[in-house]
Amino acid sequence: FDTTKSFFFVSKDVARILLANLYMYEGRYSEAAPLLAQVIENGFYQLDSSTDFKPSIDADTPYISVGSSTEVIFALLGEWQGTRAAVVTPGVMPYMTLSDVYLSLSECQYRMGREDDARFYLDKVIEAKGIAMMKGDLLWEIKQMREHLLLYSGTYFAFLKRNNLAKDACGVEDY
């Protein structure tokens, strides 16, 4: 490696989020929720008004810049040419954000039958982003917010699959 930018470092929060995602895929929401809550409670990241989590390129610092967002937890450096994001290389793709953590925790609370808590976490994201949402079924609202904020992140489709929404939303078969 010729620079410190060449090394791969992640925080414990990345591991917490990955483990929480695994638990969620298995339907073990009560085990995922405390991990996600810990990421929020540690205070390292802050929800902000950023709504564009598509890949970004900054000519001055292309390997570390993901805009001015205070909520990016983990990002991937890659060549995104030819993706739906239509970004030329190199690009930084935010993969884990605090918005995603809040929305995942909202989903966990919803699945555990704690709709007031689920609404609390969803509303935190809505308030930070300043996005007007039509009220409806809580899971539908979480889907709409994920679609608006995290369409390019890879976590959006996982959410659809977990909640049996991929067939209708994307026209893909269940398998």
Secondary structure as UniProt FT lines:
FT   HELIX           4..6
FT   HELIX           12..25
FT   TURN            26..27
FT   HELIX           29..41
FT   TURN            62..64
FT   TURN            67..68
FT   STRAND          72..78
FT   TURN            81..82
FT   TURN            84..85
FT   STRAND          91..97
FT   HELIX           98..111
FT   TURN            112..113
FT   HELIX           115..129
FT   HELIX           138..150
FT   TURN            151..152
FT   HELIX           155..162
FT   TURN            163..164
FT   HELIX           166..170
//
